Amino acid sequence: MLETLGNKWTLLVLSSLRGAGEPMRFNQLRLLERDGLVRRDVYPTVPPRVE
């Protein structure tokens, strides 16, 4: 967990996500999702949509 929070981008991304008034899409935040810091919602649409 400390390694993830120590990453130079993690706090910047978390700050941006916190201030967002709407869901944000992402595909490069797998570490944050794995560590439970962000949630990834997948919708069964065509084309697939992820927020």
PQR file of N, CA, C, O and H, with PARSE charges and radii, in Angstrom:
ATOM      1  N   MET A   1       0.825  -1.186   0.000 -0.4000 1.5000
ATOM      2  CA  MET A   1       0.000   0.000   0.000 -0.0000 2.0000
ATOM      3  C   MET A   1       0.872   1.253   0.000  0.5500 1.7000
ATOM      4  O   MET A   1       0.580   2.214  -0.713 -0.5500 1.4000
ATOM      5  N   LEU A   2       1.928   1.245   0.789 -0.4000 1.5000
ATOM      6  CA  LEU A   2       2.810   2.415   0.835 -0.0000 2.0000
ATOM      7  C   LEU A   2       3.475   2.657  -0.504  0.5500 1.7000
ATOM      8  O   LEU A   2       3.686   3.803  -0.901 -0.5500 1.4000
ATOM      9  H   LEU A   2       2.165   0.465   1.367  0.4000 1.0000
ATOM     10  N   GLU A   3       3.808   1.574  -1.206 -0.4000 1.5000
ATOM     11  CA  GLU A   3       4.420   1.726  -2.526 -0.0000 2.0000
ATOM     12  C   GLU A   3       3.453   2.412  -3.494  0.5500 1.7000
ATOM     13  O   GLU A   3       3.854   3.282  -4.267 -0.5500 1.4000
ATOM     14  H   GLU A   3       3.637   0.643  -0.884  0.4000 1.0000
ATOM     15  N   THR A   4       2.191   2.018  -3.446 -0.4000 1.5000
ATOM     16  CA  THR A   4       1.189   2.626  -4.325 -0.0000 2.0000
ATOM     17  C   THR A   4       0.983   4.096  -3.976  0.5500 1.7000
ATOM     18  O   THR A   4       0.970   4.946  -4.867 -0.5500 1.4000
ATOM     19  H   THR A   4       1.865   1.311  -2.818  0.4000 1.0000
ATOM     20  N   LEU A   5       0.823   4.403  -2.694 -0.4000 1.5000
ATOM     21  CA  LEU A   5       0.612   5.796  -2.290 -0.0000 2.0000
ATOM     22  C   LEU A   5       1.854   6.643  -2.509  0.5500 1.7000
ATOM     23  O   LEU A   5       1.754   7.861  -2.660 -0.5500 1.4000
ATOM     24  H   LEU A   5       0.834   3.713  -1.971  0.4000 1.0000
ATOM     25  N   GLY A   6       3.027   6.013  -2.529 -0.4000 1.5000
ATOM     26  CA  GLY A   6       4.265   6.736  -2.755 -0.0000 2.0000
ATOM     27  C   GLY A   6       4.533   7.035  -4.216  0.5500 1.7000
ATOM     28  O   GLY A   6       5.423   7.824  -4.534 -0.5500 1.4000
ATOM     29  H   GLY A   6       3.108   5.024  -2.407  0.4000 1.0000
ATOM     30  N   ASN A   7       3.773   6.416  -5.108 -0.4000 1.5000
ATOM     31  CA  ASN A   7       3.921   6.672  -6.536 -0.0000 2.0000
ATOM     32  C   ASN A   7       3.619   8.132  -6.815  0.5500 1.7000
ATOM     33  O   ASN A   7       2.678   8.692  -6.253 -0.5500 1.4000
ATOM     34  H   ASN A   7       3.050   5.776  -4.849  0.4000 1.0000
ATOM     35  N   LYS A   8       4.410   8.753  -7.677 -0.4000 1.5000
ATOM     36  CA  LYS A   8       4.265  10.198  -7.913 -0.0000 2.0000
ATOM     37  C   LYS A   8       2.912  10.577  -8.517  0.5500 1.7000
ATOM     38  O   LYS A   8       2.493  11.728  -8.396 -0.5500 1.4000
ATOM     39  H   LYS A   8       5.175   8.299  -8.134  0.4000 1.0000
ATOM     40  N   TRP A   9       2.228   9.646  -9.159 -0.4000 1.5000
ATOM     41  CA  TRP A   9       0.954   9.973  -9.807 -0.0000 2.0000
ATOM     42  C   TRP A   9      -0.255   9.666  -8.941  0.5500 1.7000
ATOM     43  O   TRP A   9      -1.319  10.247  -9.153 -0.5500 1.4000
ATOM     44  H   TRP A   9       2.568   8.711  -9.257  0.4000 1.0000
ATOM     45  N   THR A  10      -0.125   8.782  -7.984 -0.4000 1.5000
ATOM     46  CA  THR A  10      -1.278   8.312  -7.216 -0.0000 2.0000
ATOM     47  C   THR A  10      -2.031   9.437  -6.525  0.5500 1.7000
ATOM     48  O   THR A  10      -3.249   9.543  -6.673 -0.5500 1.4000
ATOM     49  H   THR A  10       0.740   8.310  -7.811  0.4000 1.0000
ATOM     50  N   LEU A  11      -1.340  10.269  -5.782 -0.4000 1.5000
ATOM     51  CA  LEU A  11      -2.032  11.339  -5.051 -0.0000 2.0000
ATOM     52  C   LEU A  11      -2.647  12.355  -6.007  0.5500 1.7000
ATOM     53  O   LEU A  11      -3.715  12.900  -5.730 -0.5500 1.4000
ATOM     54  H   LEU A  11      -0.351  10.183  -5.662  0.4000 1.0000
ATOM     55  N   LEU A  12      -1.984  12.614  -7.124 -0.4000 1.5000
ATOM     56  CA  LEU A  12      -2.540  13.527  -8.125 -0.0000 2.0000
ATOM     57  C   LEU A  12      -3.830  12.962  -8.719  0.5500 1.7000
ATOM     58  O   LEU A  12      -4.822  13.678  -8.861 -0.5500 1.4000
ATOM     59  H   LEU A  12      -1.116  12.171  -7.350  0.4000 1.0000
ATOM     60  N   VAL A  13      -3.810  11.692  -9.061 -0.4000 1.5000
ATOM     61  CA  VAL A  13      -4.998  11.046  -9.639 -0.0000 2.0000
ATOM     62  C   VAL A  13      -6.132  10.987  -8.617  0.5500 1.7000
ATOM     63  O   VAL A  13      -7.276  11.306  -8.941 -0.5500 1.4000
ATOM     64  H   VAL A  13      -3.005  11.110  -8.946  0.4000 1.0000
ATOM     65  N   LEU A  14      -5.819  10.579  -7.385 -0.4000 1.5000
ATOM     66  CA  LEU A  14      -6.856  10.520  -6.352 -0.0000 2.0000
ATOM     67  C   LEU A  14      -7.461  11.889  -6.089  0.5500 1.7000
ATOM     68  O   LEU A  14      -8.667  12.004  -5.870 -0.5500 1.4000
ATOM     69  H   LEU A  14      -4.890  10.320  -7.122  0.4000 1.0000
ATOM     70  N   SER A  15      -6.646  12.911  -6.109 -0.4000 1.5000
ATOM     71  CA  SER A  15      -7.143  14.268  -5.913 -0.0000 2.0000
ATOM     72  C   SER A  15      -8.079  14.663  -7.052  0.5500 1.7000
ATOM     73  O   SER A  15      -9.122  15.273  -6.819 -0.5500 1.4000
ATOM     74  H   SER A  15      -5.666  12.817  -6.287  0.4000 1.0000
ATOM     75  N   SER A  16      -7.709  14.320  -8.268 -0.4000 1.5000
ATOM     76  CA  SER A  16      -8.556  14.628  -9.425 -0.0000 2.0000
ATOM     77  C   SER A  16      -9.865  13.864  -9.375  0.5500 1.7000
ATOM     78  O   SER A  16     -10.923  14.416  -9.676 -0.5500 1.4000
ATOM     79  H   SER A  16      -6.861  13.824  -8.457  0.4000 1.0000
ATOM     80  N   LEU A  17      -9.797  12.595  -8.996 -0.4000 1.5000
ATOM     81  CA  LEU A  17     -11.011  11.787  -8.910 -0.0000 2.0000
ATOM     82  C   LEU A  17     -11.947  12.300  -7.820  0.5500 1.7000
ATOM     83  O   LEU A  17     -13.166  12.307  -7.986 -0.5500 1.4000
ATOM     84  H   LEU A  17      -8.937  12.146  -8.751  0.4000 1.0000
ATOM     85  N   ARG A  18     -11.372  12.719  -6.728 -0.4000 1.5000
ATOM     86  CA  ARG A  18     -12.190  13.226  -5.620 -0.0000 2.0000
ATOM     87  C   ARG A  18     -12.926  14.501  -6.010  0.5500 1.7000
ATOM     88  O   ARG A  18     -14.074  14.707  -5.615 -0.5500 1.4000
ATOM     89  H   ARG A  18     -10.381  12.713  -6.593  0.4000 1.0000
ATOM     90  N   GLY A  19     -12.273  15.349  -6.779 -0.4000 1.5000
ATOM     91  CA  GLY A  19     -12.866  16.619  -7.166 -0.0000 2.0000
ATOM     92  C   GLY A  19     -13.797  16.528  -8.364  0.5500 1.7000
ATOM     93  O   GLY A  19     -14.480  17.498  -8.693 -0.5500 1.4000
ATOM     94  H   GLY A  19     -11.341  15.182  -7.100  0.4000 1.0000
ATOM     95  N   ALA A  20     -13.831  15.378  -9.016 -0.4000 1.5000
ATOM     96  CA  ALA A  20     -14.674  15.219 -10.202 -0.0000 2.0000
ATOM     97  C   ALA A  20     -16.134  15.146  -9.784  0.5500 1.7000
ATOM     98  O   ALA A  20     -16.481  14.427  -8.847 -0.5500 1.4000
ATOM     99  H   ALA A  20     -13.276  14.590  -8.749  0.4000 1.0000
ATOM    100  N   GLY A  21     -16.977  15.879 -10.468 -0.4000 1.5000
ATOM    101  CA  GLY A  21     -18.398  15.856 -10.165 -0.0000 2.0000
ATOM    102  C   GLY A  21     -19.135  14.745 -10.878  0.5500 1.7000
ATOM    103  O   GLY A  21     -20.338  14.574 -10.681 -0.5500 1.4000
ATOM    104  H   GLY A  21     -16.695  16.463 -11.229  0.4000 1.0000
ATOM    105  N   GLU A  22     -18.441  13.995 -11.694 -0.4000 1.5000
ATOM    106  CA  GLU A  22     -19.060  12.920 -12.469 -0.0000 2.0000
ATOM    107  C   GLU A  22     -18.074  11.768 -12.588  0.5500 1.7000
ATOM    108  O   GLU A  22     -16.886  11.950 -12.323 -0.5500 1.4000
ATOM    109  H   GLU A  22     -17.464  14.133 -11.853  0.4000 1.0000
ATOM    110  N   PRO A  23     -18.542  10.579 -12.985 -0.5600 1.5000
ATOM    111  CA  PRO A  23     -17.626   9.445 -13.132  0.2800 2.0000
ATOM    112  C   PRO A  23     -16.558   9.748 -14.170  0.5500 1.7000
ATOM    113  O   PRO A  23     -16.809  10.424 -15.167 -0.5500 1.4000
ATOM    114  N   MET A  24     -15.372   9.238 -13.917 -0.4000 1.5000
ATOM    115  CA  MET A  24     -14.275   9.418 -14.854 -0.0000 2.0000
ATOM    116  C   MET A  24     -13.896   8.067 -15.428  0.5500 1.7000
ATOM    117  O   MET A  24     -13.902   7.061 -14.718 -0.5500 1.4000
ATOM    118  H   MET A  24     -15.168   8.688 -13.107  0.4000 1.0000
ATOM    119  N   ARG A  25     -13.565   8.041 -16.710 -0.4000 1.5000
ATOM    120  CA  ARG A  25     -13.147   6.798 -17.351 -0.0000 2.0000
ATOM    121  C   ARG A  25     -11.650   6.636 -17.208  0.5500 1.7000
ATOM    122  O   ARG A  25     -10.901   7.612 -17.198 -0.5500 1.4000
ATOM    123  H   ARG A  25     -13.560   8.858 -17.287  0.4000 1.0000
ATOM    124  N   PHE A  26     -11.231   5.400 -17.098 -0.4000 1.5000
ATOM    125  CA  PHE A  26      -9.801   5.160 -16.987 -0.0000 2.0000
ATOM    126  C   PHE A  26      -9.484   3.737 -17.410  0.5500 1.7000
ATOM    127  O   PHE A  26     -10.330   2.848 -17.321 -0.5500 1.4000
ATOM    128  H   PHE A  26     -11.840   4.607 -17.107  0.4000 1.0000
ATOM    129  N   ASN A  27      -8.272   3.532 -17.866 -0.4000 1.5000
ATOM    130  CA  ASN A  27      -7.813   2.183 -18.183 -0.0000 2.0000
ATOM    131  C   ASN A  27      -6.406   1.950 -17.654  0.5500 1.7000
ATOM    132  O   ASN A  27      -5.859   0.858 -17.806 -0.5500 1.4000
ATOM    133  H   ASN A  27      -7.585   4.255 -17.939  0.4000 1.0000
ATOM    134  N   GLN A  28      -5.817   2.964 -17.036 -0.4000 1.5000
ATOM    135  CA  GLN A  28      -4.452   2.842 -16.555 -0.0000 2.0000
ATOM    136  C   GLN A  28      -4.371   2.929 -15.029  0.5500 1.7000
ATOM    137  O   GLN A  28      -3.299   3.185 -14.481 -0.5500 1.4000
ATOM    138  H   GLN A  28      -6.261   3.852 -16.913  0.4000 1.0000
ATOM    139  N   LEU A  29      -5.478   2.722 -14.352 -0.4000 1.5000
ATOM    140  CA  LEU A  29      -5.472   2.853 -12.888 -0.0000 2.0000
ATOM    141  C   LEU A  29      -5.662   1.505 -12.208  0.5500 1.7000
ATOM    142  O   LEU A  29      -6.269   1.429 -11.139 -0.5500 1.4000
ATOM    143  H   LEU A  29      -6.349   2.514 -14.798  0.4000 1.0000
ATOM    144  N   ARG A  30      -5.164   0.470 -12.801 -0.4000 1.5000
ATOM    145  CA  ARG A  30      -5.368  -0.885 -12.269 -0.0000 2.0000
ATOM    146  C   ARG A  30      -4.808  -1.046 -10.858  0.5500 1.7000
ATOM    147  O   ARG A  30      -5.424  -1.718 -10.030 -0.5500 1.4000
ATOM    148  H   ARG A  30      -4.671   0.532 -13.669  0.4000 1.0000
ATOM    149  N   LEU A  31      -3.662  -0.449 -10.568 -0.4000 1.5000
ATOM    150  CA  LEU A  31      -3.083  -0.566  -9.224 -0.0000 2.0000
ATOM    151  C   LEU A  31      -3.999   0.047  -8.187  0.5500 1.7000
ATOM    152  O   LEU A  31      -4.194  -0.522  -7.113 -0.5500 1.4000
ATOM    153  H   LEU A  31      -3.162   0.097 -11.241  0.4000 1.0000
ATOM    154  N   LEU A  32      -4.563   1.202  -8.499 -0.4000 1.5000
ATOM    155  CA  LEU A  32      -5.458   1.870  -7.551 -0.0000 2.0000
ATOM    156  C   LEU A  32      -6.722   1.041  -7.341  0.5500 1.7000
ATOM    157  O   LEU A  32      -7.247   0.969  -6.230 -0.5500 1.4000
ATOM    158  H   LEU A  32      -4.405   1.663  -9.372  0.4000 1.0000
ATOM    159  N   GLU A  33      -7.208   0.416  -8.416 -0.4000 1.5000
ATOM    160  CA  GLU A  33      -8.381  -0.448  -8.291 -0.0000 2.0000
ATOM    161  C   GLU A  33      -8.040  -1.678  -7.454  0.5500 1.7000
ATOM    162  O   GLU A  33      -8.808  -2.070  -6.576 -0.5500 1.4000
ATOM    163  H   GLU A  33      -6.782   0.475  -9.318  0.4000 1.0000
ATOM    164  N   ARG A  34      -6.894  -2.280  -7.727 -0.4000 1.5000
ATOM    165  CA  ARG A  34      -6.476  -3.474  -6.995 -0.0000 2.0000
ATOM    166  C   ARG A  34      -6.363  -3.201  -5.500  0.5500 1.7000
ATOM    167  O   ARG A  34      -6.718  -4.047  -4.679 -0.5500 1.4000
ATOM    168  H   ARG A  34      -6.270  -1.961  -8.440  0.4000 1.0000
ATOM    169  N   ASP A  35      -5.869  -2.021  -5.152 -0.4000 1.5000
ATOM    170  CA  ASP A  35      -5.675  -1.668  -3.747 -0.0000 2.0000
ATOM    171  C   ASP A  35      -6.933  -1.103  -3.106  0.5500 1.7000
ATOM    172  O   ASP A  35      -6.911  -0.735  -1.932 -0.5500 1.4000
ATOM    173  H   ASP A  35      -5.580  -1.334  -5.819  0.4000 1.0000
ATOM    174  N   GLY A  36      -8.035  -1.026  -3.859 -0.4000 1.5000
ATOM    175  CA  GLY A  36      -9.302  -0.584  -3.299 -0.0000 2.0000
ATOM    176  C   GLY A  36      -9.440   0.920  -3.163  0.5500 1.7000
ATOM    177  O   GLY A  36     -10.321   1.396  -2.448 -0.5500 1.4000
ATOM    178  H   GLY A  36      -8.053  -1.325  -4.813  0.4000 1.0000
ATOM    179  N   LEU A  37      -8.581   1.679  -3.840 -0.4000 1.5000
ATOM    180  CA  LEU A  37      -8.647   3.138  -3.735 -0.0000 2.0000
ATOM    181  C   LEU A  37      -9.623   3.747  -4.733  0.5500 1.7000
ATOM    182  O   LEU A  37     -10.137   4.843  -4.507 -0.5500 1.4000
ATOM    183  H   LEU A  37      -7.865   1.292  -4.421  0.4000 1.0000
ATOM    184  N   VAL A  38      -9.884   3.050  -5.832 -0.4000 1.5000
ATOM    185  CA  VAL A  38     -10.879   3.497  -6.811 -0.0000 2.0000
ATOM    186  C   VAL A  38     -11.734   2.303  -7.201  0.5500 1.7000
ATOM    187  O   VAL A  38     -11.333   1.153  -7.020 -0.5500 1.4000
ATOM    188  H   VAL A  38      -9.467   2.160  -6.016  0.4000 1.0000
ATOM    189  N   ARG A  39     -12.904   2.582  -7.734 -0.4000 1.5000
ATOM    190  CA  ARG A  39     -13.822   1.535  -8.168 -0.0000 2.0000
ATOM    191  C   ARG A  39     -13.976   1.616  -9.678  0.5500 1.7000
ATOM    192  O   ARG A  39     -14.077   2.706 -10.241 -0.5500 1.4000
ATOM    193  H   ARG A  39     -13.229   3.516  -7.882  0.4000 1.0000
ATOM    194  N   ARG A  40     -13.995   0.481 -10.321 -0.4000 1.5000
ATOM    195  CA  ARG A  40     -14.149   0.403 -11.774 -0.0000 2.0000
ATOM    196  C   ARG A  40     -15.470  -0.301 -12.057  0.5500 1.7000
ATOM    197  O   ARG A  40     -15.671  -1.447 -11.655 -0.5500 1.4000
ATOM    198  H   ARG A  40     -13.913  -0.404  -9.864  0.4000 1.0000
ATOM    199  N   ASP A  41     -16.372   0.393 -12.755 -0.4000 1.5000
ATOM    200  CA  ASP A  41     -17.667  -0.183 -13.109 -0.0000 2.0000
ATOM    201  C   ASP A  41     -17.679  -0.502 -14.598  0.5500 1.7000
ATOM    202  O   ASP A  41     -17.386   0.359 -15.428 -0.5500 1.4000
ATOM    203  H   ASP A  41     -16.209   1.324 -13.083  0.4000 1.0000
ATOM    204  N   VAL A  42     -18.022  -1.751 -14.933 -0.4000 1.5000
ATOM    205  CA  VAL A  42     -18.104  -2.194 -16.322 -0.0000 2.0000
ATOM    206  C   VAL A  42     -19.575  -2.372 -16.656  0.5500 1.7000
ATOM    207  O   VAL A  42     -20.308  -3.041 -15.927 -0.5500 1.4000
ATOM    208  H   VAL A  42     -18.260  -2.450 -14.259  0.4000 1.0000
ATOM    209  N   TYR A  43     -20.008  -1.770 -17.763 -0.4000 1.5000
ATOM    210  CA  TYR A  43     -21.393  -1.851 -18.189 -0.0000 2.0000
ATOM    211  C   TYR A  43     -21.510  -2.752 -19.419  0.5500 1.7000
ATOM    212  O   TYR A  43     -20.703  -2.643 -20.343 -0.5500 1.4000
ATOM    213  H   TYR A  43     -19.413  -1.226 -18.355  0.4000 1.0000
ATOM    214  N   PRO A  44     -22.508  -3.640 -19.439 -0.5600 1.5000
ATOM    215  CA  PRO A  44     -22.656  -4.592 -20.560  0.2800 2.0000
ATOM    216  C   PRO A  44     -23.300  -3.939 -21.779  0.5500 1.7000
ATOM    217  O   PRO A  44     -24.429  -4.264 -22.145 -0.5500 1.4000
ATOM    218  N   THR A  45     -22.587  -3.037 -22.389 -0.4000 1.5000
ATOM    219  CA  THR A  45     -23.099  -2.355 -23.584 -0.0000 2.0000
ATOM    220  C   THR A  45     -22.184  -2.650 -24.764  0.5500 1.7000
ATOM    221  O   THR A  45     -21.078  -3.161 -24.593 -0.5500 1.4000
ATOM    222  H   THR A  45     -21.670  -2.772 -22.092  0.4000 1.0000
ATOM    223  N   VAL A  46     -22.656  -2.324 -25.957 -0.4000 1.5000
ATOM    224  CA  VAL A  46     -21.848  -2.454 -27.164 -0.0000 2.0000
ATOM    225  C   VAL A  46     -21.691  -1.079 -27.742  0.5500 1.7000
ATOM    226  O   VAL A  46     -22.688  -0.469 -28.129 -0.5500 1.4000
ATOM    227  H   VAL A  46     -23.555  -1.908 -26.095  0.4000 1.0000
ATOM    228  N   PRO A  47     -20.484  -0.560 -27.820 -0.5600 1.5000
ATOM    229  CA  PRO A  47     -19.221  -1.116 -27.325  0.2800 2.0000
ATOM    230  C   PRO A  47     -19.188  -1.073 -25.804  0.5500 1.7000
ATOM    231  O   PRO A  47     -19.928  -0.306 -25.187 -0.5500 1.4000
ATOM    232  N   PRO A  48     -18.332  -1.894 -25.193 -0.5600 1.5000
ATOM    233  CA  PRO A  48     -18.252  -1.927 -23.737  0.2800 2.0000
ATOM    234  C   PRO A  48     -17.930  -0.550 -23.159  0.5500 1.7000
ATOM    235  O   PRO A  48     -17.146   0.206 -23.734 -0.5500 1.4000
ATOM    236  N   ARG A  49     -18.534  -0.237 -22.036 -0.4000 1.5000
ATOM    237  CA  ARG A  49     -18.279   1.055 -21.379 -0.0000 2.0000
ATOM    238  C   ARG A  49     -17.780   0.796 -19.968  0.5500 1.7000
ATOM    239  O   ARG A  49     -18.330  -0.024 -19.232 -0.5500 1.4000
ATOM    240  H   ARG A  49     -19.170  -0.851 -21.569  0.4000 1.0000
ATOM    241  N   VAL A  50     -16.727   1.514 -19.612 -0.4000 1.5000
ATOM    242  CA  VAL A  50     -16.128   1.369 -18.285 -0.0000 2.0000
ATOM    243  C   VAL A  50     -15.968   2.759 -17.689  0.5500 1.7000
ATOM    244  O   VAL A  50     -15.485   3.675 -18.354 -0.5500 1.4000
ATOM    245  H   VAL A  50     -16.281   2.180 -20.210  0.4000 1.0000
ATOM    246  N   GLU A  51     -16.372   2.911 -16.440 -0.4000 1.5000
ATOM    247  CA  GLU A  51     -16.180   4.178 -15.729 -0.0000 2.0000
ATOM    248  C   GLU A  51     -15.406   3.906 -14.456  0.5500 1.7000
ATOM    249  O   GLU A  51     -15.126   4.831 -13.694 -0.5500 1.4000
ATOM    250  H   GLU A  51     -16.765   2.166 -15.900  0.4000 1.0000
TER
END
